[in-house]
Amino acid sequence: MGLSVGIVGLPNVGKSTLFNALTKRQQAAAENYPFCTIEPNSAVVEVADSRLDKLAEMAKSAQVIHATVEFTDIAGLVKGASKGEGLGNKFLANIRECDAVLHVVRCFDNDDIIHVQEGGNKSAPIDPVGDAEVIETELVLADMEQLQRRYDKVRKEAQAKPPLRPEAEACAALLRHLEEGKPVRSFPREEGSPILPVLRELHFLTDKKVIYCANVSDDDVTGASNPHVAALRGYAESQGAEMVVVCAQMEADLAGLSDAEAKEFLESYGLSESSLERTIKLAYDTLGLASFLTAGPKEARAWTFRKGWKAPKCAGVIHTDFEKGFIRAQVVSYDDYVKYGGEAGAREHGVLRPEGRDYEMRDGDVVEFMFN
């Protein structure tokens, strides 16, 4: 299940430093991804999950395979991008292909780094909310342009084909919403609405989930008393979006260390996990994803599914034949699996249960599928 998060941000905000740290993390774990060709601007990274190591230890698994998220570094975003400035149109096409957007915003002062928003004036104050709004505005403008073309076409056709009128009216309402500077994601929609097919077809940029990423300096890794971080957090909340604090420079330093060295390095800052790990987990969660687990002598593995999926569809994540010939799933929660020492103990205590077609899979379910 390919999941992609596009990393956007104005120039000089630390986007490339963050992406390079992700790329190093991918290279460190590359042996887990057979037949995986990664574009130069993409990195497939593991979602940290301590449950897998425990399962592997108990099932004596030869290999551990984590769930993954793909991050794509989207270059070319400047003011005027919607009109083709910078790498404009190419960057817009790249974002359309992503499931969510990680929006990196500068929240640190450094006189040696130009603040692009102010036309290259080095002494310009850092303005995280202003920077975030510039990018949001470019995405809204690009969506407006795309929707206008659709609206013009449908409105013309609706004169001769009355059944198209509801779609034309819905497009007009969404256009007014965008003209007020509001993103598509905040446009009300209910089941059966004529706007739904339009949303599915056009993949609007501002209909995607956004995670704001406050990039701080390495002498302020938590950003706890940073006014720029507080301002961005307020903006993210007003947008109904998540926010994460990241120190891209520290992540770049961490990427070159062994696991033991990285753990020691983080502990010296009073941290238990890196901000990159938090970001990867948050991206996974924001996309509405969860993992069910399998364990055996060959491998302990996390399989990605969308929250709300039923057992047969989850079986299809492993192999389409599993979904077609689904009979039942043998399920035990991770906590019970560990508590009772594995499958045999779970069965003995009555917590390993058969589940049918209507069972909604839960995060951390340890599963074996029976199929025809």
C-alpha positions, 0 to 999 in steps of 0.5 A: 500500500503506497503512501506518499507525503509531499514535503513543501516549504519556502526556500531556506526553511530547512526542507532539504536538510530534513529530507536528507536525514530521511534519505539517510534513514532510508539507506540504513534500512534499504535491505528491507525493501526488495525490488524498491526503486526510489526516485532521487527526490523520494525516500521510503522510511520505516514507521518505528514500532517497538511491538515488532521487535517483541513479536520477533523475539517471541516467534523467533522470526528471522526478519523484522519488516516495518510499515513504511511511508514515502516522503517526496521532496517537492521543490520549486515553491515560491510566491507565484508558483501557481502562475508557474514561478520557480518550478511552479507547475511541476511542483503542483503536479508532484503534490497532486500525487501525494496523500498528505502534505508536510509543510516545513516552516522556519521557526529559528533566527539565523542572520546568515540565512536569507528569509526569502519572503522579504525579497532576500532582506537578511534582517527581515523578521522570521514570520512563520504564519506569513510563510505558511499563508504564502504557500496555502495561498498558492495552493488555493490559487492553483485549485481555483484555476483548476476548478474554474476550468471544470466549472466553465465546461460543466456550466456550458454543458448544463444548458443543454443537459439539465442533470448536470446543473447540480454539479455546476451549482456545487462547483460555483459554491466551491469556487466562492469558498476558494475565493474567500481564501479557504481551502477545499478541505473545509468545504462542507460535503455530505453523502450524495453531494454533486461535489463528491465526484469532482473532489475525487477526480480533481485531487485538489491540493488544499483537500489534502491533510496537512501537518505543519512542521516547525523547524527549530535550531539545535539549541532549542530542540523542543521549541517549548518557549519559542514564540515562532513555534507558538504562533505556528501552533495557533495557525495549525489549530485554526486550520484543524491541522496537526503540528510537529516540532523538528530540528532538521539539523539535529536529525541530519546529525543523528542520521549518521549515528548507530542506534546506540549512539543515537539513543545516547545523543537523544538522551543528552537532550532529554528526548526518548525518540527523534522528532523525525520518528514522531513526524513519521508516526504522525504522518501515518496516523494523520492519513488514517492508517494503522497496522495489523501484525503477523509473526512467524519463523520467517518474519515479524511484520506490520501491514498497513491498513486504513482504519475502518477496513474489514478483515477480508480487505486487510487480508488482501493487503497480504495477497489478493488470493487471501481476500478472494478466498477469505474464510476467517481470521484468527485474531489476538490483541498484541497485549494479550499475545505478549501477556500469554506468551504467544499464540498457544497461550492466547488460545489456552486462555480463550483470547485468540478468537475467530473473526468473520467477514464483518470484523473491523481490524484494529491497530495492533491485532496479531492475525493469521488469515484462513483462506480457501 
